[in-house]
């Protein structure tokens, strides 16, 4: 659930509509940003960093800097760095040059206004009285003895204590500057450095300053000037800036208006008072899910109670220790995702490994991402936070100019299961069946491992199969699957299957429909998935390639499956014809043609294979359990519990491994694949 706040506050801008740059009607809460060599004026919401253009024509040529708001007359005063003149800016943001005298010929100053006096700083502090009744009206004078060593790009007056505050760009020191004598005190270090071109105060005494390079708005609480923690807090993601200056009426509060909040417990920084994650909704078209975030009129209310439940953007598979999970994330448009899970359940997202996505690009629609769950997690309830915005990098807290935050209560499952590992296995196939073909047994060569996890009661919890394609020497188009005989399809928790190809999530479920048992389709077309640049993938020495196809499929099982009822690894790997492609004269097109290991039956969808058994070179006899064998007993597919070197393209298996025939027909030479019994010159990758 999100909570949104829309308070009735001072309007974004309130000014007189009279001509000739009238004063503002009242002290506006907006922070103004003057920027660019030819100044444009923007309004910035300090709470979220959202901004809008207010004026692109200030009425004169030049860059305005050193701006300050004068609460005595409700005008802004600034310095035109191009014309080297002091100007007055009214409610329409048009600048009028003032006849100020006494300023040195300098192109740059830092400035603010207090007590109807304009203060400028450059190698010392200057004052310019703005009271028309003053005998020194608009006459600049330097405060003799004022500190001229500070490296500043903006400063601001505190609304209560009458002092100036600023952050040194190079060192990050927080200064308190006495406007009477221009002396400074270093209060401590903020912990941040950069060019801080805009500084602001608000009524409660919070000091805000933004960094030009990345637009981040920081804050230091100076509500009690006698007790200041100078460490700066990242507050919001504002606009990047240059040739800029900030100005604000310090007596105005920061308004809370049209924002989207999360709803995790406040230890996760959820509320505004706790600098919680918040997104500006005023001009945002970015959100998660199919329902845009709504704004409630009652602070702190739940949108489930007063609006619509808009937490519909994220679906997670099981979060189990040491395993991969999938996050299906729906976005309204292109943007960036930052997300966290509190793995150790300590009530925050501050630990090093808890940010699961950082600046992850999302496209409009459904995006599937992989979450690697640490093996150290323990079972229990915790929280996840997902932030989507046009801003690339966001922390788990603070403001964002657009987008949405969604918080979810999630369940962790620990890794306290026993793991049985099997393999590696190498499955190799000749795809000419029911013809013998060139019998090189390298048309599909897949190497894979199996892991079975079970609990202390010997209940199987999941099966994980992962592997890599070693060779694809086929002229035909083949898919690859693994059948788990006797394991009913309905015991697989399909919604939580994690299926990865080349490390990336696959949107389709690998669990094949129409089967009574678990049948996992790893590739629907290995040729398309491999996209080899060679005619044959890894079967010719003249065209060598790195492995191009790997997979991992994790299948959680429903409760009540005893490990003793599982089929034995390596299960039943098989290849099948791809729909629409020929698999030889006299054979049917498509999925129904399956080629299995010797003596394994086709799956329920392998009807074409049943019809072809006994044709051409096949001499299958189901009566004696002899399937997928030639007349002399050679198989079209076999499996080996070893890493295996396959024959080169169009090299007969019996030339490469002469003892393979004896092994298949007599059971002799069980070590037929070892170095002393192979012919290396006929093998791929072996000299």
C-alpha positions as CSV (number, residue, x, y, z in Angstrom):
1,X,0.0,0.0,0.0
2,X,1.1,3.6,-0.7
3,X,0.1,6.6,1.3
4,X,-0.1,9.9,-0.5
5,X,-0.4,13.4,1.0
6,X,-2.1,16.4,-0.5
7,X,-2.2,19.3,1.9
8,X,-3.9,22.6,1.3
9,X,-0.9,25.0,1.4
10,X,0.2,28.3,-0.1
11,X,-0.2,28.0,-3.9
12,X,2.9,27.1,-5.9
13,X,3.3,30.8,-6.9
14,X,1.2,33.7,-5.6
15,X,1.9,37.1,-7.2
16,X,0.1,40.2,-8.2
17,X,-0.9,40.5,-11.8
18,X,-0.3,44.2,-12.0
19,X,2.2,45.4,-14.6
20,X,5.8,46.7,-14.1
21,X,7.1,43.7,-12.2
22,X,5.1,44.1,-9.0
23,X,6.2,42.5,-5.8
24,X,5.1,39.0,-4.8
25,X,1.8,39.1,-2.9
26,X,3.1,36.9,-0.1
27,X,6.2,34.9,0.9
28,X,6.1,32.0,-1.6
29,X,7.2,28.5,-0.5
30,X,8.7,27.6,-3.9
31,X,12.5,27.5,-4.2
32,X,13.5,29.4,-7.2
33,X,16.5,28.4,-9.3
34,X,18.1,30.9,-11.7
35,X,20.2,29.2,-14.3
36,X,22.1,29.5,-17.6
37,X,24.2,32.2,-19.2
38,X,20.9,33.8,-20.3
39,X,18.9,33.2,-17.2
40,X,15.9,31.0,-17.1
41,X,13.9,30.8,-13.9
42,X,12.6,27.5,-12.5
43,X,10.5,26.6,-9.5
44,X,11.8,23.7,-7.5
45,X,9.9,21.6,-4.9
46,X,12.6,20.9,-2.3
47,X,10.6,18.0,-1.0
48,X,10.8,16.0,-4.2
49,X,13.2,17.8,-6.5
50,X,10.5,18.3,-9.1
51,X,10.8,21.5,-11.0
52,X,9.0,23.6,-13.7
53,X,10.0,26.4,-15.9
54,X,8.6,29.8,-14.7
55,X,10.3,32.3,-17.0
56,X,12.5,32.2,-20.1
57,X,12.7,36.0,-20.6
58,X,13.9,38.0,-17.6
59,X,13.7,41.2,-19.6
60,X,17.4,41.9,-20.0
61,X,20.5,40.2,-21.3
62,X,22.6,38.3,-18.8
63,X,23.0,35.7,-16.1
64,X,21.5,36.4,-12.7
65,X,23.3,35.2,-9.6
66,X,23.7,36.1,-5.9
67,X,19.9,36.1,-5.5
68,X,18.0,36.8,-2.2
69,X,14.4,37.3,-1.2
70,X,13.6,40.5,0.7
71,X,10.7,39.8,3.1
72,X,10.5,43.6,3.7
73,X,9.2,44.4,0.2
74,X,8.6,40.9,-1.4
75,X,11.1,41.4,-4.2
76,X,14.0,39.3,-5.2
77,X,17.4,41.0,-5.6
78,X,20.2,39.6,-7.7
79,X,23.4,40.4,-9.5
80,X,23.6,40.4,-13.3
81,X,27.1,38.8,-13.8
82,X,27.1,39.8,-17.5
83,X,26.3,43.5,-17.0
84,X,27.8,43.7,-13.5
85,X,24.7,45.4,-12.2
86,X,22.4,44.7,-9.2
87,X,18.8,44.1,-10.3
88,X,15.4,43.8,-8.7
89,X,13.1,40.9,-9.8
90,X,9.3,41.0,-9.4
91,X,6.5,38.5,-9.5
92,X,6.8,38.0,-13.3
93,X,10.6,37.4,-12.9
94,X,11.5,40.4,-15.0
95,X,14.7,42.1,-13.9
96,X,15.1,45.9,-13.4
97,X,18.5,47.4,-13.0
98,X,19.2,49.4,-9.9
99,X,21.6,52.3,-9.5
100,X,23.9,50.7,-7.0
101,X,27.2,52.4,-6.3
102,X,30.4,51.3,-4.6
103,X,30.7,47.7,-5.7
104,X,34.1,46.5,-7.0
105,X,34.3,45.6,-10.7
106,X,33.7,41.9,-10.2
107,X,31.8,39.4,-12.4
108,X,30.7,37.2,-9.6
109,X,29.2,37.4,-6.1
110,X,27.4,35.1,-3.6
111,X,24.4,36.8,-2.1
112,X,21.2,36.9,0.0
113,X,18.9,39.4,1.7
114,X,18.0,40.0,5.3
115,X,16.7,42.9,7.3
116,X,16.1,44.9,4.1
117,X,19.8,44.7,3.3
118,X,21.4,43.0,0.4
119,X,24.6,41.0,1.3
120,X,27.1,40.1,-1.3
121,X,30.3,38.1,-0.8
122,X,33.5,37.9,-2.8
123,X,36.8,38.0,-0.9
124,X,34.9,39.7,1.8
125,X,31.3,40.7,2.8
126,X,29.5,43.7,1.3
127,X,26.2,45.3,2.3
128,X,23.8,47.3,0.2
129,X,20.8,49.0,2.1
130,X,17.5,48.5,0.3
131,X,15.5,50.8,2.6
132,X,14.7,53.9,0.6
133,X,14.8,55.9,3.8
134,X,18.4,54.9,4.6
135,X,21.0,57.6,4.0
136,X,23.1,54.9,2.3
137,X,20.3,53.5,0.1
138,X,21.8,51.4,-2.7
139,X,25.3,52.3,-1.7
140,X,27.6,49.3,-1.3
141,X,30.2,49.1,1.4
142,X,32.6,46.4,2.4
143,X,32.6,45.2,6.0
144,X,36.2,45.8,6.9
145,X,38.0,42.8,8.4
146,X,35.4,40.3,7.0
147,X,36.8,36.9,6.2
148,X,37.7,36.6,2.5
149,X,39.1,33.0,2.4
150,X,35.9,31.1,1.9
151,X,35.2,29.2,-1.3
152,X,31.5,29.6,-1.7
153,X,29.0,29.5,-4.6
154,X,25.9,30.4,-2.5
155,X,24.7,31.1,1.1
156,X,21.5,31.7,2.9
157,X,20.2,33.6,6.0
158,X,18.7,31.6,8.8
159,X,15.1,32.6,9.4
160,X,15.5,32.9,13.2
161,X,19.1,33.5,14.4
162,X,20.1,36.2,11.9
163,X,23.3,34.4,10.7
164,X,24.4,33.4,7.3
165,X,25.1,29.7,6.6
166,X,27.1,28.2,3.7
167,X,29.0,25.0,2.7
168,X,32.5,25.2,1.5
169,X,32.8,23.6,-2.0
170,X,36.2,22.1,-1.6
171,X,36.3,20.9,2.0
172,X,32.6,20.4,2.7
173,X,32.7,22.6,5.9
174,X,29.6,24.1,7.2
175,X,30.2,27.8,7.9
176,X,28.3,30.2,10.2
177,X,29.0,33.7,9.0
178,X,28.3,36.7,11.3
179,X,26.7,39.4,9.0
180,X,27.8,42.2,11.4
181,X,31.6,41.7,11.1
182,X,31.8,39.0,8.3
183,X,33.7,36.5,10.5
184,X,33.1,32.8,10.1
185,X,33.0,29.8,12.4
186,X,33.5,26.2,11.1
187,X,30.7,24.2,12.7
188,X,31.8,20.9,11.3
189,X,32.0,18.9,8.1
190,X,28.9,18.0,6.1
191,X,30.6,14.9,4.6
192,X,29.9,16.1,1.0
193,X,31.8,18.2,-1.5
194,X,31.1,19.7,-4.9
195,X,29.8,22.9,-6.4
196,X,26.9,23.9,-4.3
197,X,25.3,26.6,-6.4
198,X,22.0,26.9,-4.6
199,X,21.3,27.3,-0.9
200,X,17.9,27.7,0.8
201,X,16.3,27.9,4.3
202,X,12.8,27.1,5.3
203,X,10.7,28.2,8.3
204,X,11.7,25.5,10.7
205,X,15.4,26.1,10.2
206,X,16.3,23.3,7.8
207,X,19.1,24.3,5.5
208,X,19.0,23.0,1.9
209,X,21.8,23.1,-0.6
210,X,22.0,21.4,-4.0
211,X,25.0,20.1,-5.9
212,X,25.3,21.3,-9.5
213,X,27.0,18.1,-10.9
214,X,24.2,15.7,-10.1
215,X,21.3,17.8,-8.8
216,X,21.2,16.1,-5.4
217,X,19.5,18.3,-2.7
218,X,21.1,17.9,0.7
219,X,19.9,19.1,4.0
220,X,21.3,20.0,7.5
221,X,18.9,20.5,10.4
222,X,19.7,23.9,11.9
223,X,16.4,24.2,13.8
224,X,18.4,24.6,16.9
225,X,21.5,26.7,16.0
226,X,23.2,25.8,19.3
227,X,23.0,22.1,18.7
228,X,23.8,21.1,15.1
229,X,24.7,17.8,13.6
230,X,26.6,19.0,10.6
231,X,26.4,15.7,8.6
232,X,24.4,16.3,5.5
233,X,21.5,14.1,4.6
234,X,20.6,13.4,1.0
235,X,17.1,14.7,0.7
236,X,15.9,14.7,-2.9
237,X,17.0,14.2,-6.5
238,X,16.8,17.7,-8.0
239,X,17.8,19.1,-11.4
240,X,21.4,19.2,-12.5
241,X,22.6,22.9,-12.7
242,X,25.2,25.2,-14.0
243,X,25.7,29.0,-13.9
244,X,23.0,28.9,-11.3
245,X,21.8,30.4,-8.0
246,X,19.0,29.5,-5.6
247,X,16.7,31.9,-3.8
248,X,13.8,31.3,-1.4
249,X,11.7,33.1,1.2
250,X,13.2,31.6,4.3
251,X,10.1,32.2,6.4
252,X,7.9,29.9,4.3
253,X,7.6,26.2,5.1
254,X,8.3,23.4,2.6
255,X,5.0,22.3,1.2
256,X,3.7,18.7,1.2
257,X,1.7,18.4,-2.0
258,X,0.7,15.5,-4.4
259,X,3.3,13.0,-3.4
260,X,3.4,9.2,-3.4
261,X,4.8,7.5,-0.3
262,X,5.6,3.9,0.5
263,X,4.0,2.1,3.5
264,X,6.7,-0.1,5.0
265,X,7.2,0.5,8.7
266,X,8.9,3.8,9.4
267,X,12.2,2.2,10.4
268,X,12.6,1.9,6.6
269,X,12.3,5.7,6.2
270,X,8.7,5.9,5.0
271,X,7.2,9.1,6.4
272,X,8.0,12.6,5.3
273,X,9.3,13.4,8.8
274,X,11.8,10.6,8.5
275,X,12.9,11.6,5.0
276,X,11.0,8.8,3.5
277,X,10.9,7.6,-0.1
278,X,8.5,10.0,-1.9
279,X,7.7,10.7,-5.5
280,X,6.2,13.9,-7.0
281,X,2.9,13.2,-8.8
282,X,2.2,16.7,-10.1
283,X,3.4,16.0,-13.7
284,X,4.4,12.3,-13.6
285,X,3.3,9.7,-16.2
286,X,5.7,7.1,-14.8
287,X,4.4,4.4,-12.5
288,X,4.6,0.7,-11.7
289,X,1.8,-1.7,-12.7
290,X,-1.5,-0.9,-14.5
291,X,-2.9,1.5,-11.9
292,X,-1.4,5.0,-11.5
293,X,-0.7,6.1,-7.9
294,X,-3.5,8.1,-6.4
295,X,-3.3,11.0,-4.0
296,X,-5.2,11.0,-0.8
297,X,-6.4,14.1,1.0
298,X,-5.9,12.7,4.5
299,X,-2.3,12.7,5.6
300,X,-1.1,9.2,6.5
301,X,-4.2,7.4,5.1
302,X,-3.9,4.2,3.2
303,X,-4.9,4.2,-0.4
304,X,-6.4,0.8,0.2
305,X,-8.9,2.4,2.6
306,X,-9.6,5.7,0.7
307,X,-8.6,5.1,-2.8
308,X,-7.5,2.2,-5.0
309,X,-4.9,-0.5,-4.2
310,X,-2.2,0.5,-6.7
311,X,0.6,-1.9,-5.6
312,X,0.3,-4.0,-8.7
313,X,3.6,-3.5,-10.4
314,X,5.8,-6.3,-9.0
315,X,5.4,-10.0,-8.8
316,X,8.2,-12.1,-7.1
317,X,8.9,-15.8,-7.2
318,X,10.0,-17.6,-4.0
319,X,12.9,-15.9,-2.2
320,X,14.9,-18.9,-1.1
321,X,18.4,-18.6,0.4
322,X,21.2,-19.3,-2.1
323,X,18.9,-19.5,-5.1
324,X,17.8,-17.1,-7.9
325,X,14.3,-15.6,-7.9
326,X,12.5,-13.7,-10.6
327,X,10.9,-10.3,-10.4
328,X,8.2,-9.5,-13.0
329,X,7.9,-5.7,-13.1
330,X,5.4,-3.8,-15.1
331,X,6.2,-0.2,-16.0
332,X,4.1,2.5,-17.7
333,X,7.0,3.8,-19.7
334,X,10.8,3.8,-20.0
335,X,12.6,4.7,-16.8
336,X,14.9,3.5,-14.1
337,X,14.4,1.0,-11.2
338,X,16.1,1.0,-7.8
339,X,15.0,-1.7,-5.4
340,X,15.9,-3.2,-2.0
341,X,15.1,-6.2,0.1
342,X,15.9,-6.3,3.9
343,X,17.6,-9.6,3.8
344,X,18.6,-9.7,7.5
345,X,15.2,-8.4,8.7
346,X,16.7,-5.6,10.8
347,X,14.2,-3.0,9.8
348,X,16.2,-1.0,7.2
349,X,17.6,-1.2,3.7
350,X,21.1,0.1,4.8
351,X,23.2,-3.1,4.6
352,X,25.7,-3.5,1.8
353,X,23.9,-6.3,-0.1
354,X,20.3,-5.1,0.2
355,X,20.1,-3.0,-2.9
356,X,19.0,-5.6,-5.5
357,X,18.7,-3.3,-8.5
358,X,20.6,0.0,-9.1
359,X,19.6,2.2,-12.0
360,X,18.1,-0.8,-13.8
361,X,16.6,0.3,-17.1
362,X,13.0,-0.7,-17.6
363,X,11.0,-0.5,-20.8
364,X,7.3,0.1,-21.1
365,X,5.4,-3.2,-20.3
366,X,6.6,-6.2,-18.4
367,X,10.2,-6.6,-17.5
368,X,11.6,-9.8,-16.0
369,X,14.7,-9.5,-13.8
370,X,16.8,-11.9,-11.7
371,X,17.3,-11.6,-8.0
372,X,20.1,-13.5,-6.4
373,X,19.1,-14.4,-2.9
374,X,22.0,-14.6,-0.4
375,X,22.6,-18.0,1.0
376,X,22.7,-16.5,4.5
377,X,19.1,-15.5,4.7
378,X,16.9,-17.0,7.4
379,X,13.2,-17.8,7.0
380,X,10.7,-15.1,8.0
381,X,8.8,-11.9,7.0
382,X,10.6,-8.8,5.7
383,X,10.1,-5.9,3.4
384,X,11.0,-4.9,-0.1
385,X,11.0,-1.4,-1.7
386,X,10.8,-0.7,-5.5
387,X,11.3,2.9,-6.7
388,X,10.7,3.8,-10.4
389,X,11.6,7.2,-11.8
390,X,13.3,9.1,-14.6
391,X,16.1,9.6,-12.1
392,X,18.7,6.9,-12.7
393,X,20.2,6.5,-9.2
394,X,17.9,6.9,-6.1
395,X,18.6,5.8,-2.5
396,X,15.9,3.9,-0.5
397,X,14.8,7.3,1.1
398,X,14.4,10.9,0.0
399,X,12.5,12.7,-2.8
400,X,12.2,11.9,-6.5
401,X,10.7,14.3,-9.1
402,X,8.4,11.7,-10.7
403,X,7.5,8.0,-10.7
404,X,6.3,5.8,-7.9
405,X,7.4,3.8,-4.8
406,X,5.9,0.5,-4.0
407,X,6.6,-1.4,-0.7
408,X,5.9,-5.1,-0.3
409,X,5.8,-7.4,2.7
410,X,7.7,-10.5,1.5
411,X,8.6,-13.9,2.9
412,X,12.1,-15.4,2.9
413,X,12.8,-19.1,2.9
414,X,16.1,-20.2,4.4
415,X,18.6,-22.5,2.8
416,X,18.6,-25.1,5.6
417,X,17.9,-27.9,3.2
418,X,20.2,-30.8,2.3
419,X,21.4,-30.8,-1.2
420,X,22.2,-33.8,-3.3
421,X,24.2,-33.1,-6.4
422,X,24.5,-35.3,-9.5
423,X,26.7,-35.0,-12.6
424,X,28.1,-33.6,-14.7
425,X,26.3,-35.6,-17.3
426,X,26.9,-35.4,-21.1
427,X,23.9,-36.2,-23.3
428,X,24.7,-36.7,-27.0
429,X,22.4,-37.3,-29.9
430,X,22.3,-38.2,-33.6
431,X,19.3,-36.3,-35.1
432,X,18.9,-38.4,-38.3
433,X,16.6,-40.9,-36.6
434,X,15.0,-43.2,-37.8
435,X,18.0,-43.2,-40.2
436,X,21.5,-43.9,-39.0
437,X,22.9,-40.8,-40.8
438,X,26.5,-39.9,-40.5
439,X,26.4,-41.2,-36.9
440,X,28.7,-38.6,-35.5
441,X,26.6,-38.2,-32.3
442,X,27.4,-34.5,-32.2
443,X,24.1,-33.1,-33.5
444,X,23.2,-32.0,-30.0
445,X,25.7,-32.4,-27.1
446,X,24.5,-31.0,-23.8
447,X,26.4,-31.1,-20.5
448,X,24.3,-30.5,-17.3
449,X,24.1,-31.0,-13.6
450,X,21.2,-31.8,-11.3
451,X,20.6,-30.7,-7.7
452,X,17.8,-31.9,-5.5
453,X,17.1,-30.1,-2.2
454,X,15.1,-31.7,0.5
455,X,14.1,-30.9,4.1
456,X,14.9,-32.8,7.3
457,X,11.8,-35.0,6.7
458,X,13.2,-36.1,3.4
459,X,10.6,-34.1,1.4
460,X,11.9,-32.9,-1.9
461,X,11.6,-29.1,-2.1
462,X,13.1,-28.3,-5.5
463,X,14.9,-29.7,-8.5
464,X,17.5,-27.6,-10.2
465,X,19.0,-28.5,-13.6
466,X,21.8,-26.3,-15.1
467,X,23.8,-26.9,-18.2
468,X,25.7,-25.7,-21.3
469,X,25.4,-26.7,-24.9
470,X,28.7,-28.3,-26.0
471,X,28.0,-28.9,-29.7
472,X,25.3,-28.4,-32.3
473,X,26.3,-30.3,-35.4
474,X,22.8,-30.7,-36.8
475,X,21.6,-29.9,-40.3
476,X,18.1,-30.2,-38.9
477,X,16.4,-27.8,-36.5
478,X,16.1,-29.3,-33.0
479,X,14.8,-28.4,-29.6
480,X,16.0,-29.8,-26.3
481,X,14.0,-31.0,-23.4
482,X,14.3,-33.1,-20.2
483,X,11.6,-35.5,-19.1
484,X,11.2,-36.5,-15.5
485,X,9.5,-39.9,-15.7
486,X,6.9,-40.7,-13.0
487,X,7.0,-37.1,-11.6
488,X,3.5,-35.8,-12.0
489,X,3.3,-32.4,-13.6
490,X,1.0,-31.0,-10.9
491,X,3.6,-31.4,-8.2
492,X,5.7,-28.6,-9.9
493,X,5.0,-25.2,-8.5
494,X,4.9,-23.6,-11.9
495,X,4.4,-20.0,-10.7
496,X,7.7,-20.1,-8.9
497,X,9.9,-21.8,-11.5
498,X,13.0,-19.8,-12.2
499,X,14.2,-20.3,-15.8
500,X,17.4,-18.6,-17.0
501,X,19.1,-18.8,-20.4
502,X,22.6,-17.3,-20.6
503,X,22.0,-15.8,-17.2
504,X,18.8,-13.9,-18.3
505,X,15.2,-14.7,-17.3
506,X,13.0,-16.3,-19.9
507,X,9.4,-15.1,-20.0
508,X,7.9,-18.4,-21.1
509,X,7.4,-21.3,-18.6
510,X,9.6,-24.3,-19.4
511,X,7.0,-26.6,-18.0
512,X,5.3,-28.1,-21.1
513,X,1.6,-28.1,-21.2
514,X,-0.3,-31.3,-22.3
515,X,2.0,-33.6,-20.4
516,X,1.1,-35.9,-17.5
517,X,4.7,-35.8,-16.1
518,X,7.1,-32.9,-15.7
519,X,8.6,-32.2,-19.1
520,X,11.0,-29.2,-19.2
521,X,11.5,-27.6,-22.6
522,X,14.9,-26.0,-22.3
523,X,15.1,-24.8,-25.9
524,X,12.4,-24.7,-28.5
525,X,15.0,-24.3,-31.2
526,X,18.7,-24.6,-30.4
527,X,19.8,-23.2,-33.8
528,X,17.8,-20.0,-33.1
529,X,19.0,-19.8,-29.5
530,X,22.6,-20.4,-30.4
531,X,22.9,-18.1,-33.4
532,X,26.2,-19.6,-34.3
533,X,28.4,-17.8,-36.8
534,X,29.6,-21.2,-38.1
535,X,27.5,-23.6,-40.1
536,X,28.0,-26.1,-37.2
537,X,28.5,-25.0,-33.6
538,X,31.7,-26.4,-32.1
539,X,32.1,-29.5,-34.3
540,X,34.7,-28.2,-36.9
541,X,38.2,-27.3,-35.9
542,X,38.3,-24.7,-38.7
543,X,35.4,-22.8,-37.1
544,X,35.8,-22.8,-33.3
545,X,33.5,-20.8,-31.0
546,X,33.0,-20.3,-27.3
547,X,30.0,-21.9,-25.8
548,X,26.9,-19.8,-26.7
549,X,24.0,-21.4,-24.9
550,X,23.6,-22.1,-21.1
551,X,20.6,-22.6,-19.0
552,X,19.4,-23.0,-15.4
553,X,15.9,-24.1,-14.4
554,X,14.8,-24.4,-10.8
555,X,11.5,-26.2,-10.2
556,X,10.0,-25.8,-6.7
557,X,7.9,-28.8,-5.7
558,X,4.6,-28.8,-3.8
559,X,4.6,-30.2,-0.3
560,X,4.5,-34.0,0.1
561,X,6.9,-35.2,-2.5
562,X,9.3,-37.7,-0.9
563,X,12.8,-37.9,-2.3
564,X,12.3,-41.6,-2.7
565,X,9.6,-41.1,-5.3
566,X,11.7,-38.9,-7.5
567,X,13.0,-40.3,-10.8
568,X,16.8,-40.9,-10.9
569,X,19.1,-38.3,-12.3
570,X,20.0,-37.7,-15.1
571,X,16.3,-38.2,-15.9
572,X,15.4,-38.4,-19.6
573,X,17.0,-35.8,-21.9
574,X,15.7,-35.7,-25.5
575,X,15.7,-33.7,-28.7
576,X,12.7,-33.0,-30.9
577,X,11.9,-31.6,-34.3
578,X,11.0,-27.9,-34.6
579,X,7.6,-27.1,-36.0
580,X,7.7,-26.2,-39.6
581,X,11.1,-27.6,-40.4
582,X,11.8,-30.9,-42.3
583,X,13.5,-33.7,-40.3
584,X,14.2,-35.9,-43.3
585,X,12.1,-37.5,-46.0
586,X,9.2,-39.6,-44.8
587,X,9.2,-38.1,-41.3
588,X,6.5,-35.8,-39.9
589,X,7.1,-32.1,-39.2
590,X,7.3,-30.7,-35.8
591,X,7.2,-31.3,-32.1
592,X,5.8,-34.9,-32.3
593,X,9.2,-36.3,-33.5
594,X,11.3,-37.0,-30.4
595,X,14.7,-38.7,-30.2
596,X,15.5,-40.1,-26.7
597,X,18.2,-42.1,-25.1
598,X,18.2,-45.8,-25.9
599,X,15.3,-47.6,-24.2
600,X,13.4,-44.5,-23.1
601,X,9.9,-44.1,-24.4
602,X,8.7,-40.8,-26.0
603,X,6.7,-38.4,-24.0
604,X,2.9,-38.0,-24.3
605,X,3.5,-35.5,-27.1
606,X,5.9,-37.8,-29.1
607,X,3.2,-39.6,-31.1
608,X,5.1,-39.2,-34.4
609,X,8.0,-41.1,-32.9
610,X,5.8,-44.0,-32.0
611,X,4.6,-44.2,-35.6
612,X,8.2,-44.2,-37.0
613,X,9.6,-46.9,-34.7
614,X,10.7,-49.8,-36.8
615,X,11.0,-47.8,-40.0
616,X,14.3,-47.2,-42.0
617,X,17.2,-48.1,-39.7
618,X,15.3,-48.2,-36.4
619,X,14.6,-51.6,-34.9
620,X,12.8,-50.6,-31.7
621,X,10.9,-53.4,-30.0
622,X,8.7,-52.1,-27.2
623,X,7.9,-55.7,-26.2
624,X,11.4,-56.3,-24.9
625,X,12.0,-52.6,-23.9
626,X,14.6,-51.9,-26.6
627,X,13.9,-48.5,-28.1
628,X,15.8,-46.1,-30.3
629,X,18.3,-48.7,-31.4
630,X,19.7,-49.9,-34.7
631,X,19.6,-53.5,-35.8
632,X,23.0,-54.1,-34.3
633,X,22.1,-52.3,-31.0
634,X,23.6,-48.8,-31.5
635,X,21.6,-45.9,-30.0
636,X,20.7,-42.5,-31.4
637,X,21.3,-41.0,-28.0
638,X,23.4,-41.8,-25.0
639,X,24.5,-40.2,-21.7
640,X,27.8,-40.3,-19.9
641,X,28.6,-39.3,-16.4
642,X,31.8,-37.5,-17.5
643,X,32.9,-34.5,-19.4
644,X,33.2,-35.9,-22.9
645,X,35.1,-34.9,-26.1
646,X,32.7,-35.3,-29.0
647,X,33.6,-36.3,-32.6
648,X,34.3,-33.8,-35.3
649,X,31.6,-33.1,-37.9
650,X,30.7,-36.1,-40.1
651,X,33.2,-38.4,-38.3
652,X,31.5,-41.7,-37.4
653,X,31.4,-42.3,-33.7
654,X,33.0,-45.7,-34.2
655,X,36.0,-44.2,-35.8
656,X,36.5,-41.7,-32.9
657,X,35.7,-44.3,-30.2
658,X,36.3,-47.8,-31.6
659,X,35.2,-49.5,-28.4
660,X,31.9,-47.8,-28.3
661,X,30.3,-50.6,-30.4
662,X,31.5,-53.3,-27.9
663,X,30.1,-51.3,-25.1
664,X,26.7,-50.8,-26.7
665,X,26.3,-54.4,-27.9
666,X,28.1,-56.5,-25.3
667,X,28.6,-54.3,-22.3
668,X,32.4,-54.6,-22.6
669,X,34.9,-51.8,-22.4
670,X,32.9,-49.6,-20.0
671,X,35.9,-47.2,-20.2
672,X,35.5,-46.8,-24.0
673,X,35.8,-43.0,-23.7
674,X,39.1,-42.8,-21.9
675,X,42.3,-41.4,-23.4
676,X,43.8,-44.8,-24.3
677,X,40.7,-46.0,-26.2
678,X,39.9,-42.9,-28.3
679,X,41.3,-41.6,-31.5
680,X,42.1,-37.9,-30.7
681,X,42.6,-36.8,-34.3
682,X,38.8,-37.4,-34.8
683,X,37.7,-35.4,-31.7
684,X,36.8,-31.7,-31.5
685,X,39.1,-29.7,-29.4
686,X,41.7,-32.4,-28.8
687,X,45.1,-32.4,-30.6
